[in-house]
């Protein structure tokens, strides 16, 4: 995997008019004090052991269920696995609002840790860009967890993912979508791209707004965010060296049913932005 894994857009291209904040620069390298180094080493060992455990659990699930392994089974495996990894990384999870049991969920996006947090909050499947499926370890877990992969350059891929979204919605499995199309430093919520909302609109399924925020002792949210040109491995090691990390997730109380995807995108963006503002005020 190495540090060659870099952040990129996850669904639609944001277009030529969209730019990231000038604050969004990769954090400087360095793993801190000796205490941080020891914390990183210990957590790495614990997480590696936990990855082995969840791989064994998935193998056992495949043996028991075989061809009957459903998307719901995969979502529940991912839920249990991410809950374990989050605890092993020393990250606390705080949730507000009723956790969704079906439909589409739309959230802002601050980095790869969001996936761990949302999967730990409730069983769900994710939509991700296609190259993630080829990542060592993370790609394997994404495939095992039922992630729907999209090649943003391919219309055929987008149509195929839309059909898979329809099937997942019909099966009653919640789907988590990051409609900004990229991760940010949290200074703003980028506009939501509406295309992947269409299957939920067509089926008159509920679409729920959700927001995520990160807190860290002695630091800022952007220290946890993975965005811009930041390399994956150095960021992960710096994160493992930190203490007092907490993920805060809020689910909007009233999921909506929409009859037009662009109107849905605008309404969902407004709700997510409002929740993010409340979160930032609570911290300050």
Buried (B, 14 or more C-beta within 10 A) or exposed (E): EEBEBEBEBBBBEBEEEBEBBEEBBBBEEEBEEEEBEEBBBEBBEBBEEBBEBBBEBBEEBBEEEEEEBEBBBBBBBBBBBBBBBBBBBBBEBEBBBEBBEBBBBBBBBBBBBBBBBBBBBBBBBBBBBBEBBBBEEBBBBBBBBBBBBBBBEEEEBBEBBBEBBBEBBEEEBBBBBBBBBBBBBBBEBBBBBBBBBBBBBBBEBBBBBBBBBBBBEEEEBBBBBBBBEBBBEBBBBBBBBBEEBBBBBBBBEEBBEBEEBBBBBBBBBEBBBBBBEBBEEEEE
